[in-house]
């Protein structure tokens, strides 16, 4: 077992977590991406599956199960005879590089994890039985043992983005206790088709796309726009607060790879009384994230009326300024405000 990090990790105050990780990284182990628990030591009081729930933890005081008090998190038995309890996940993306870690002990007070550490490895899917083994020696420690306090968010920034890519992560809890949420922040390293003319969703998180900036995300985060599937309710889309008077909201997306846009899909699934009146899409060839009012933006979809709970598809003559042009960024404008579940930017990478 090797240690690639050191006490150089930087604690991140709770109020700075979004600013530190929110614009250039995603949660690689997030449940909506399809991460899987491969193995765990114990989950007597509360299930480890709760750790990667995207919503913040909640509390139900006075509610008890057969095992004990109800908690929205992962809680193990007392008096662990082993040095630590653990959970092992397969990441929800093909592989990723790690920027930092968050461990939230919300509502665990007196039964919180005293200390945690995080280890990662790269392993093909056919080796997962080896990864689950107690004798597996391929773990690399990116977060050395850190102290946790009761009922609070803890986050740590690594000295730099890991140079190596990883497929699996192990959360260690010393010696036992409870944790509400676990986040592994980083960037996706996708496996893309060899054929550069194959059509794919250039904006999808699993293909390296990232929502980098937005005007507002009062009710739902911008990162939800690029998740797989159509979600389960309004909570896993992007939704802005109500506006008054003339107004627009916007979100900027860095494509996973620059490409030629052939088709757009804007989905208002589950937004039935709060969908935008219209949507508009622009694109940019800029080499770095352009400001929302940057001159490099070129309109590729003029304002289009939208409806509730529906996938809106735009292609062919509905698009402009796309033929033969490779864009690196897309900006979706919603008029005047509201909620959108997903945006898909289908295109081809083409020749470099």
N, C-alpha and C positions, 0 to 999 in steps of 0.2 A: 504494500500500500504506500502510495506517495502523497506528499503534501505539496500542492502547487500554490497555496496561498500562505499567508503569514498573519501575525497580528497587525499587519498594515491595513487590514480591512477597516473601512471607515463607517462608524455608526451613523445612520441617517435618522434625524428626528421625524416623528410621525407627520408633522406638518410639511415636511419636505419630500416625502416619499413620491407623491405624484409628480412633482417638479423634477426629481432625480431620474425617475424611470418612465414617466408617462409619455415622452415624446420620441424616444429612440429605442425602446425595448418593449417586449410583450411578456406575458406570463407563459413560459414554455410548458408548464405543467398544468395549465388551466383546464378544467373539466370540459368546457365547450369545444376545445380543440381535439378531444378524444383521448386524453391521457388515460393510462390504465394502471391500476395497482397490481403489481406482480406478487408482492409478498409483504407481510407485516408480522410483528412479534405478538401483538395483543391489541384488542379493542373492546375490552370488557364493558366499559361504561358508555363509550360513544364511538361511532364508527369513523374509521380513517377516511372514508369517502367524503366526509364533510370538509376535509382540509382544503380541497380544491374547488369548493363551491364559489362561484364568482361573486355572489351577493355578500354583503357584510354579515358578520355573525349576529344572531338575535338571542334574546334571553327569555326563558319561561320560568320564572321563580315559582316554586311550589309544585312543579310538575315532576313526577317520578315515574321511572320505568321499573321493570323487574330487577334490573341491575343496580339502579340507584337514581340520583338526581339527573334530569334531562339536561344535556349540554349540546350546543351547536358547534361541534368540533370533534376532536379525537382525544379520548381519555382511556388510559390503561389502568390495570390493577395497581394497587400499592405493593410495596416490598418486592420489587423486581429482583430476582436472584442473578440476573445478567447485568453487565455494566450499563446497558442502555436498551430502550425500546426503539423500534424503527419501522419505517414504511418505505417501500421501494416502488417507484413508478417508472413506466415507459413514458417518455415525453409524448405530448400530443402532436408533435411535428417530427419530420424525418430525423433532424438533428438540430442542435443549436449551440451557440456560444453564450456564456453566462456573464452578466454584468453585476448582478447582485441578488440578494435574498431578503424575503420578508417572512417573519414569524409573528403571528398575532395571537396573544393569549386572552383575548376579550372574554370577560366574565369568568375566567378561571382565576380564582383568588383563594389561595391556600391549597390549591391543587394544581397549579400551573407547572409547566416544565421548568425545573430549576436551571437547566443548561441544554443547549442544542448545538449540533454541528451538521454540516451538509457535505455529502460526498457525491461524486458523479463518475460516470464511466461511459465509454463508447463500446457498444456490443451489437452485433447483428441479431435480428430477431430469433434466429435459430439457436443462439447461445443463451436464451433467456433462462433456461433451467440452471445454467451455471451462475448467472447473475443472482438468482434466488438462493443459491447455496451459501451456507454459513462460511464455507471455506473459500469463497470467491475472493481473489486477491487483486482484482482490477480496479478497486475504488481509489479515486483521487480526492483528497480533501480540499475543497475550495473555501469552506468556511470552518476554521478551527473552532473548538468549543467556545461558546459564548453564553454569558449569563442572561437569563430571562426574568423579568419581573411580572407581577400579577396584573392581569386585565389591561394589557397595553400592546400597541403595535411596536415591533422591533424590526429594524431593517439595517442591512449592511451593504455597503458598496465595495466591490472588490477593487484591488489596486488598478486593474485594467480589465477590459473585456478579454475573456480567456482566448488564447490563440487556438487551442484545440476545440473540437466540436464534441458534443456528448449526446447520448441517446437515453440515458437512464439517470435517475437521481435517487439518493437514499437520505432521508431525513432521520437523524439520530436525536433521541431525547434521553438525557441523563438525569436520573436513572429511570424515571417513570413520571406520569402526571398527565397534564392536558394541554392541548394546543387547539386554537380555534381555526386558524387559516394558515396556509403555507403558499408562498409565491416564489417562483424561480424566474427572475427577470433576465432577459437576454434577447438575442436576435436569432432568427431562423436561418438555417443553412439548408435550403431546399434541394431536393433531387428533381431536376427539371428534365423534360424529354430531350433526347439527343437531337431530334429533328427540330430545328429552330423555327420551322414554318408551321409546326403544330399549334393549333389554337388552344390557349389555356387562359385561366383567370389570372391576369397579371397583378391584380390587387389583393388576391386572397392571402391571408396570413400564412397559410401552409406553403405558399409559393414565395414567401419573403416580403409580401406587401405589409405596409405599416401606416396607420393613421397617425400623422405627426403633429398636426395642429388643428384647432377648431375655434369657432367663435364662442361656443357655449356647449356644455354637456350637463345641464342641470339635472335631468332625469335619467339619462342613460349615456354611457361612455362611448366615445368615438371608435374605440378599438372593436366594439361589437359589430361594426359595419362589415368587417372583413372575415367574420367567422364562418365556418361551414354550416350548411343547412339553413333552415328558415326560423330556427329558434322555437321557444315555447310560449313566450308572452311578451308584452311590451318592455319588460325589464331587461331583455337582452338585445335591445336595439339602441340607436342613437336618438336621443330626444332632448330638445332645447326647451327653455322656459317660454311662457307666453310673452308675446311682445304687444306693444301698443303703437299705433301709427305706422309710418313707412319703415320697413325693417327687412333684413335678410340675415340668415345664418349660413355658415360655411364650414367645410371640413377639407383639409388638404391630405392627400394620400400619396405616399411614396410607393411607386410600383416595385414589385419584387425584382423586376428586370425591365429596362426600357423596351418599349415595343410599339407596334403599329396597331391601333385600336380598330376593331371590326364590329364590336357589338357591346352595348351597355345594358345592364339589367338593374333597375332600381326597385327594391321590394319594400312595400309598406305593410308587410304581414303584421297582424295584430293591432296596427294603428288604424282604428276605425272612426274615431271622432277627433283625432289630433294629427292626421297626416298633413303634409305641406300642401298648400294650394298649387304650387308649381315647383319644378326642379330644373336646374340648369347645370351643365357640366363644361368645364374648361380643362385644358391640358397645357403642360409646360415641358420644354426641353432643357430646363435649367440644370446645372451641375450640382447645385445644393438647394435646400428647401427654400422655395420662393415665398415672399410675403404674400398675403392674400390679395393685395392690390398691386402686385408686381406686374410690370409691363410684359413679361414673358408669357402670361396666360393667353391662350387662344381658345375661343369658344368652339367646342366640338358638338355640343347639343344646346340649341336655343331653349329658352324657358318652355317647359311642357306641363300641361295640366296633369295632376295625379288624382288617384282615387284611393279609397280605403282598402286595406287588407288584400293587396294585389301586387303581382310582379309586373312591372312596366318594362317592356323591351324596346330598345331603340337600335336600329341598324340601317344599313343602306343609305338611302337619300335623306334619312332623318339626321344623319351625322354629317358634319362638315370638317374640313381641314384635317382629315385623318389619313388619306391615301398617301403612302410613301413617306410618312413622317413617324419617327420614333420618339415617343414621349416618355419622360421619366416620372412625372407627377401628374396627378389629376385633382381637380378641385370641384367638389359638388356644392352647389348653392341651393338652399331650400328657401322658398318664398312663401310667407314671411318667416315662418318658424315651424316647429312640429317634430314629428318622429319618422325616422326611416329605419327599417330593419337591416337591410343589406344593400351594398352596391357591388356589382360584378363588372369588371372591365376585361372583356374577352378580347384577345389579340394574339399576335405572334411576335416572337422576338426578332425573327429575321436575321439577316447577316449583319455582322458588326460593322 
